[in-house]
Amino acid sequence: MQSNILIPNLVLKDGNLVYQIHHEVLSALFNLCKINKRRQEQAAENGIIPHLIIFIMSDSPQKKYALPLLCGMAHASRNSGEQLRSHGGLDMYLNFIDDEYWLVIALDSIFVCLAQDNDNNHKVEQALLENDAIQKLVNFFQNCPERYFVHILEPFLKIITKSSLAINVLRPPRCYCLDSIF
């Protein structure tokens, strides 16, 4: 990774050998990055995000490494957050809220991206307020099983605390399931 040779060679192809190489590379990258924010930032700067998204979207077995790496990158640095935003990371996080295992992490990652949003341009907030993003959030809250609702309240509170515009868009009647919160 340090020499920038590793990441460009992750282009998806078929075959057992390619699968094994992807497994070894992502496993190593996961272990190198999971506790080191600087390495996460380096991986983002060197173009890993589109590859992680491909592994996740293709429902590859490598998703088990790609998902935590992508979610962890939101916490690495402002630069990593900017890389995520430019490669559709926010959309990926919004897609993760449908997965009960990743929903809390996804909401927390959305908050981190929102918190790192540059005060002058508010690109993350603007993306979060687009119709598709709002509809995903509304659908999520309307269909969220009770057993998970208590777990999502903290990251949701962080999001609406950071974005007054999100409060206005998500308040009832648009999202009637949040009546008791507002």
N, C-alpha and C positions, 0 to 999 in steps of 0.2 A: 504494500500500500504506500509506503514511504516514497517509492520511486515512481509512482503513478502508472505502473505497468499493469497492475492487477485489475482494476475496475473496467477499463475499456474492453477487456477480454471476457466479459460476462454475457455477451450477446447470446440470447437463447437459441439453441439448436437442439436437434433430437439425437437420441442415442444414449446407450448406457454409460459410455465413457464421459460424455458431456454431462449427464446427470451426476455422475460421481464427482466430476471436477466442480460443478456448481455447488454440490453438497459440501465439499471440502473447503472451497473458497468462502462460501457464506458462513460456514461454521467457524472458520478462522477469523473472518471479519467480525462476526458476532462476538466472539470471545475477546478480540482485541478492542472492540468498541464499547462493550456493555458497561464498563466501569470507567472509561476514559473519555470525557467530553471532548477533549482536543482531537482525539482520533475520530470521534463521530463527526466533528467539524471538518476534518481533513477528508473523510470519506464523502461528505456532502459536497465539498469544494471540488473533489475529483470526479464527480458525476455518478455517484452510486444511486441517487434517489430514483431516476427513471428505471434503473434495473430492478430495484426493490419493488417498485410499483408493478413492473411486469411480472415478477415472481408472485406477487400477491394477487393480481388480477387474473393470472392464468391458473390460479388455485394449485400452484406447484407445491410439492411436498416441502420445498424450501421456504414456504410461507412462514413456517415456525421460526425461522431466523429473520426473515425480511420484515415481518410485522413489528417485532420489538425494536429492531434497528430503526425503522421509520418513525415509530412513536418516540423513541429516545432522542432522535435528532431534533425534535422540537425543543427539548430541554438543553441542548448543547450550547447554542449561542445565537445571537441575532443573525449572524451570517447564515447559519444552518437554517434558521427560520425563514430567511429570505429565499434560500435555495428551495426549501419545501414549498413555499408559496409559488415560486416561479415554475415548479414542476407539478402543480396540482395536489400538493400534500394536504391542503385543507379539504379538498373534495374526498380524498382518501379517508381522512379522519371522520368526515361526515358519513362515509359508507361504513366505517367500523362501528358506528353506534347501533347498527342492526345486529351486531354480533355480541351476544350477552357476555362473553368472556372479555371482550376488548372495549366495551362501551364506556366504562369509567376512565380507562386510560386514554381513549379517544377524546372524550370531553375535556379531560385535563390537558391533553396536547393542544386542543383547540384554544383553551384558555391561555396556555403559554405562548402560542403564536399571536394571540390577540394582545397579550401583555407586552410582547416584544415589538408590536407594530409601531412603526415610526410615527411619532406624534404629528408629523407634517402631512403624511399621505393616507394613513388609515386604510391601507390596501386590504389587510386581513378583515377588518371590520366591514368594509364595503363588500368583499366577497361573501362574508357570512350573512349579509343582509340581502343577497340576491334571492330571487324567488325560489330557485331549486334548493338552495341551502336552507332557507326558512321552511320550505315544505318538508324537507327531510327532518328538521328539528321538530316541527309540529307533529308529523306522523309518528316520530319516535316517542314523544311525550304522550300522545293519545293511545299508543299501543304498548307502552312500557309495562311489563309485568310488575305487579305490586312488590314482589320480592326483590326487585332491582331498584325500585324507585328511591328507596332510602339511600342507596349507594351513589346515585347520580346527583343528589341534591347539592353536595359540596362543590363538585366541579361546575355544576350549572349556576350556583350562586356566584362563583368566581367570574363566570362569563358575563352574567348580567350586571355584576358590580363593575366590571371593566367597561362595558358597553351600554350606555344609556339608550342608544338606538335599538339594541337587541331587546331591551325591556319593552320599549314601545311597540315593537313588531310582534313580540311573543305574548303580550298580555291578552287576556280574554277580550272579546269572544273568539279571536282567531285560534287560540289554544285553550279551549275551555277546561281542559284537564289541569291547568295551572291556576284555576280560580282561587284555590285555597292559599296559594303562595302570594298572590297579589292581593 
